[in-house]
Amino acid sequence: MAILNNKSDRQRSHKSWQKPYNGWTWKQRCAVTPIQNKAVREGKLIRPTVCSICGHSKSDAPKGAGYIFMHTERYDRPLDLYPACKRCHAALHARFDDPARWFVVVKQNWRQGAWFTLLSMDPASQYQSFDITYPNGL
């Protein structure tokens, strides 16, 4: 697990989704996609069709508005998923740069104890390991 302390590592990414997340670099985060896709192909994982945040599902457009990301908070556990539609997933990863956008999503979909309501808003959590930010898990 990588913890990013180097200022140049922090400045390398320009887009919110390319920044480090819970201590993992963009490259490390991208490495889970083939693992997830293989699990789907092998029937070990069913591709999600419903957003776990807002409930959005548009299965007739799986590559467009209906695409559901296989989001994970722990990239060392790529099959522990929190399915998220494009809108919610983008807001989730942009929450440190655009907190108002994220707060709208949370307010509209608030459910006591829902995983997304427990996410840190501390920008430092992008660079420190999941276990430091969430010592008791989500």
Helices and strands as residue ranges (DSSP letters): H 7-11, G 16-18, H 26-30, H 32-41, E 68-71, E 82-85, H 86-93, H 99-109, G 115-118, G 123-126, H 130-133
